[in-house]
Amino acid sequence: MKSLAALILAASLSAACSAEVVQFLATDGDRLYRGDSTGNVDPFVTLSAGIQSLTRVPLGYSVFGASAGDLIATAHSAVGGAWAVYRVDDALGNPTLTQIGSSSFGIGSIAFANGQVYAVNDSANPLRVARLNTDFSTAETFSTGLSISGGGGIAYDDAAGRFYLTDYTNNRLMAWNPGGNATVIGPVGFGFQNNGLEFFHDVLYGALRLDSPGSRMRLGYFDTATGAFTTQATIDGILGNGTGFVTVPAPGTLGLLGGVLVVRRRRR
């Protein structure tokens, strides 16, 4: 059987997949929700730890303990001053977490760009983004100039050559490049808090926990010219224990990929 990693790598090479249904994975602490861009959301499954910052390792990248196609996540809370980093195996089946490292700060989200690994600090003010080594230690820290207490999502648009960030104090989508200040793209269209971003097949997707009601999360995509968010699925019962978000090819892409299975088997 082939793995979720194999599916993601194959889908990344198939332009036809961009028209297919997209699978959403979102977390609320130790709850993992699985849904898709048609509005379906399955009941949550419980993970062994509270996590946030779900990220797919893209083609051409690897970090300690994970390679292209793997999913990684970071802990919502620290233990002994360190935030665990996990590889998430069998995310569409019976998910397990394997610790592969740790960070010296709470990570709101991770993105890969230009051969480097970047992570949003989830509590620093002004909002900071760190460039990480492949063992998740900090190589360099950048200020974004945003006077907000911590960040949620980060994603990189290779074609546009820019990162996307969120300003959840003022409910805006932002653009940013290392060494400069973030600039406003535009309002999202509603109040939100914890969030995650993922750039997938030329579309910026996100999961945003609402200000009101705070027990609801919207999953969907952004207009990267205006900042406006379009909701494709909704999750109720959110507790607010940290948001992780990632997109992967949905089972509907199997025909295009020659029957590759979408369940990543646990490593032994």
Order of alpha helices (4+ residues) and beta strands (2+ residues): alpha-beta-beta-beta-beta-beta-beta-beta-beta-beta-beta-beta-beta-beta-beta-beta-beta-beta-beta-beta-beta
